[in-house]
Amino acid sequence: MIIITLVVLAFITVFAYMKYRTVMCPAVLHNVFWIFSLIGLLVLPESAYMQIRTFLLISVGAVFFQNGFSIAQRPVISRCREYGPTAAINPNTTRIIVYLMFLPFAIFCFQYIQFIRANSFSSWYTMLIFAHNEAVNSSLLAYMSRMIQISCFCLLLLYWKTDTSERKSAKTSISISFVMAVMCVIAMPTRNSMLFFLLPLMFIYIITHKTARKKTALIFLLVFLIFMVYFFLISRQKYAYLYSSGNAFAVIKSEVINYLSGSILAFDKTMTSHAYMGMGSYSFRFFVALFDKIAGTNNAVSIVNEFTQIGTVTTNVYTFYDFYLRDFGVLYALIAQFIVGCLHGTAYKKMKHDNLYGTVFYALLMYPLMMQFFQDQYLSLLSTWIQAIVIVRLVLGISCSNSQLAG
């Protein structure tokens, strides 16, 4: 059944490419990591006992996404046109934004330094994890980190769209913003946080530089290699006891396969055990959590799932479909995939029409799109997306000298 599903997803991907003629299209990219994840299942003996319904859900879900994306494209969009610089960055307001972002950044840096000086650890990974957890209000730190990164994406988009002769006055501010964003990623050393930074950055660069197909492929390869190096460094620190007692290649191979395919394996095991029990508590968790903050209650479900063991695989992630299936079942999960397809289709259409807001959200949404094989990053990160809407509107509205082109 794995082979059949791979063929179905490959066919859908090829059909989407023939229709849209670019690998930058979310309809083309949607199934890429699902395919990698399914390929990884081929080497896991536990996959022999998986249910047919799991593969049917993945295949039908891919069709629902394509239909949602296609509907959002109507009327049919033209192929990518050649654009010159359509916006100019305002160096004065950009400088103010960077200074405002630097203040909380400096405060958290001070906390990190104080904690690191007062403690000694065996590894940089342990040091950074503990420093983040011990920081005053670490959840606020996470939000500020995302805010700095999203602001950086907006400023880089404007900077790269500005004529090269007019960029010089904003170069220092842009450099400071980028350094702060990189340090925010390093400060919380997780693979997901690196993907959240690398994917939007890559797509914004490709869009603004209008790279040819060969160069685009090289950029994809470079980003993949950077992530794999980071993946190895994190894995080496996180599972140092395995590396010290076994073959390093075997350990990293197992880690990659478990990261790619463990979520589908776990979802297959749990999809019938907790389906239909949430009754909206996962889909509308943000609003329940907001009420909890106001009323001092504790009704919101945890977005950190329980761990499950399947043979040699231990994981607590269950693919994009998990939360939706828990709430109202299979049909609801498929409808969620259709809506997500519409969302990506709308952002893609706006990007193709050179809308600055649409371009940023097209790039940002590449992260949850690529992570569908792993876990839901749409509704589970709703507070982050609301924050992103505010930050993108604010930063682009203030920093763009040609405001009508930002809307």
N, C-alpha and C positions, 0 to 999 in steps of 0.2 A: 504493500500500500504506500510505502514511502516513495518508491520509484514512480508510481502513478501520480502521486501528488507533486513530485518534482517536475514531471512532464507537463502537468496542468499549469503549474506556476510559470515554468519556462515558456510555455506557449502564450500565456497571458502577457508576460513581459515582452516577448518578441512582437506580439500584436500591438502592444502599447507603443513600442519604439517605432514600428512602421506607421503608426497613426500620428505620433507627435514629433518624430524625427530628432530627438535629442535625449541624451542620458540625464539631462538636468531636470527632466519632467518627473514629478512625484509618482505619476502612474507607472513610469518605467522603473523607478527605484524602489517602489513599494515592496516588491517580492524578493529583492536581492538578498536581504539578510534572512528572510524566511527560507530561501533556498539553501543558503549556507548552513542554517540551523538544521534543516532536514538532512543535508549531506552528513553533518556530524552525527546524526542519529544512526546512520548506517554502521558506525563502528561501535555503537553501544549495544551490548547484547540484550539489555533490558527493553529495547525498542521492539523486540519480537512479540511482546505481549501487549502492545498498545492497541487501543480500540479504533475501529474504522471511523467512528463518529468524530474523533479528534481530527483526522485527516480531511474528512468531509467539511468540517467547520472551517478549517484553514483555507480549503479550496473555494468554498462558496463565499467565504469572507473576502477573498481576493476579488471575486466577481462583483460583490457589493461595493467594494472600494472603487473599482474601475467605473461602475455605473454612477456613483456619486460624483466622482471626479469629472466624468464626461458631461453630466448635467450642468455642473458648475461652469463648464467651458462655453455653453451656449450663450450668444451666437458664437460660432466657431472662431477661434482666435487665429490670427495670422502667425506665420513662422517668425522667429526672432528677427527683429530689424536692427539695423545699425544705428546706434545712438551716439551722439557726441555728449560732452558734459551737459547735463540738464539741471544742475544745481551748483551752487557755490557755497562753500563753508564760510561761516562768519567767525573769524579768528577771535574776536573779542568775547562773544557769548560762549564760544567753545572753551576759552580759557576759564571763564567763570564756572562753567559746568564741571570742568576737571578739578578746579580748586575746591568746589563744594563736595565732590566725590572723595577728594584726597583727605578731608577732615576725618570722616569715620574710618577710612582706610588707615590713617596714621594711628588712630586710637587702638584699633584692633592689632596693628603691628606692634604697638607698645605692649599690649597684653601678651602677645606671643613671645616677645623678647624677654619680658619679665618671667614668664613661666619657664622658658627654656633655660634661662640663667639660674633659676632656682632648682632645677631638676636635671638629672642626667639619665639618658636612656641608651639602650644598646644599639638602636638604629634610628635613622632619620624618620622612617615611617611611623614608628611608635611615638617619637617625639612630636611630630606634627599632629597625629591623631589625638594624643593627650592634650596638646596645647589647644586644639580646636574645641575639644569637649570641656576643658576647664575655663575657656574664655567666658567672660561675663555675657550672659545671654547668647549662647552659641546659635540659637535659632535666628536671632537678629543678625548675627554674623553671616549666616547662610544667605539671608535675604539681601544683605548689603553686597555680598560677593556677586550674586546674580545681577543686582542692580548695576554694579560697576562693569560687569561683562556686557550686559545688554547696551549700556551707554557707549561702551567701546565699539560695539558692532555698528551702532548708529553713526558715530563720529567717523569711523573708518569708511563707511558707505559714502558719506558726504565728502570726505577727504579725497577718496579715489574718483569720485564723480566730478570734482572740481578740476578745472584746467590746471595743468602742471605749472604754469607761470604764476598761478595765484595761490599755490599751496604753501609756500615757504613760511608765511606768517603763522600758520597753524601747526607746523610740523612738530614743534616742541610739545605743545599740548596733546597732540595725537600720540606722540611717543610716550608721554607720561601715562596717558590713559591705557595704552596697550600694556605697559609694564605692570601697572596696577592689576589689570585683568589677568595677566599671566601669573602673578604672585597669588592672586585669589584662588586660581585653579590649583597651584602647587600647595597652598595652605591646607586644602582639604584633599589629600591624595586618594581619590577614588577614580575608577575607570569611567564611571558615568559622568563625573564632573569634567573630565578631560574631553569626552565626546560632546558634551553640551557646549564646550568652547570651540573645539576643532571644527565641527560640522558647519555651524553658521559662518564661522570665519572663512572656511574654504569656499562656500557657495557665494558669499558676498564678494570675495576676491575674484572668482571666476566670472561673475556677472559684470562687475565693474571694469574688468580688464578684457572682457570679450575674447577669452582665450580660444584658440583653435582646438579641434578635437584631440590632436596628439598631445598638446600641452595640458589640456583638461585631464586626459588619462594619466599623464605624469604627475599632476597635482593630486589626483585621487590616490595614486600609488604612494606618493610622498606622505600624505596624511595617514594612510594606512600603516606605513612603516613607523611613523612617529608614534601612533597609537600602540602598535605592537611592542615597541621598545618600552613605552610607559607601562603597558600591560605586564611585561616581563619584570620591570623594576618593582612594581607593586606586588606582583605575585612572589617575587624573590624575598621581599621583606615580610609579607603577610604569612607566607608558609615556609619560613626559613628552616624549620625543623625537617620538612620534607626534602628540601634541596640539600641539606647537610647529610642526610642519610640515604639518598637515592640518586638516580640518574637525573640530571637537570633537564635534559631534553624530554624525558618521559613525563616529568612533573609538569612542565609547561604545556606539553601536548595534552595531557589530561585536563589541565586548567582551561585551555582554549576550548576543548570539546564540551566540557561541562558548562562553560559560560555561554557557548553558542546553543547547545542542545538540551541542557538540563531543564530549562523552563518548559519546553514542549512536553518533555517526559513527565515532569511534575504536574503540568496541567492535565495531561491524559489521566493521571492517577486520581486527581481530586475533582475533576469536572462534574462527576455525578454525586460526590459526597457532600458538597456544600452548595449545589445549584439551587436557585430560586428562594434562598433563605434571607437574602439581604433586604429585599423589598424597598430598594432605593437608598439604603443607608450608605452604600459605597458611591453611587452616582452623585448623590447630593451631600456628600460628607462635608464639603467646604462650608455649606450653610449651617449644618449641624455644629461644626467646630466653631463657627462664628457665634452661634447662639451660646455655646458652652463658655466662650470667653466673656460674653456679656452677662450671662446668668450664673456663672460659676459652677456649672454642671459638668458632667463627664459622659456625654452620650455618643460622641463621635467614635466610629470604629477606627482601629489602627490601620494605617496604610502599610505598616511593616507586617508582612504575612508570617504565618507560622512555617517552620521548617518541615520538610518532608524528606524521607529517605527512600530512594528507589535503587536497590542494588548498591553500587559504589557511588551513586550520585546523591548529594545532599544539597538542597536549594530551598529558597523561600520566594522565588519568583515564578510566575505562572502564565506568562504571555499577556498580550493586550486584552484578550477576551475574558480574563479571570473575573475582574470586578463586575463586568456587565452580566456575565453568566450568573454570578452570585445573586445579583439583584432580581432579574426577571427572566433569566433563561436564554436559550439559544437564539430565538428570534430577536430579542432585544440586543444581544451581542452583535448580530448581523446588522441591525439598524444603526447601532453605534458606529460600525465600520463604514456604513454608507454615509453617515453624517460627517465622519472624519474625511472621507473622500471628497465630499462637497467643500469642506474647509480648506483642504489642500488645493483643490481646484480653483477656488476663489483667490487664494493667495498667489497661486501660479499665474492666473490671468492678470492680476494687478501688476505682478512683477514684469510680465511680458509687455505691459503697457507703460512700463517705466515709472510706476507709482512707487515713491520712496517707502511709504508705510508698508505697502504690499511686499516690497522687496525684502525688508527686514523680517517680516513675519514669515514669508516664504522660507528664508534661511533658518530662522529659529525653529520652525515646524519640522525641519529636516531631522532634528534630534528625536522627537517622539516617533516620527515615521520610521527611522532606522531601528528604533528600540522596540518596535511592536513584537518582534519575536521573543523579547525578554520580559517586558512588563508594560502596563499602561502608563503613559506619561502625559496624558491629556487631562482627564478629570482629576487624576490623583495629584497633578501639579497645577490645579486651577488657580490657586492663590498666586503662583509664579506667573501664570499667563495674564492674570489681571494686573499684576505688577508690571509686566512687560508692556501691556497696552498703554498704561500711564506713562512709563519711562520713554517708550518710543515716541509717543505723541509729544511729550514735553521736550525731549532732546532734539528731535528733528524740527519741531516747530520753532525752537529758539535758535538752533545752530545753523539752520538753512537760510541763506540770504534771499532765496527765491521761494517764499513760503507757499505760494500757490502750487508749486511743483511738488511740495511735500504732502499734499493732500489729494 
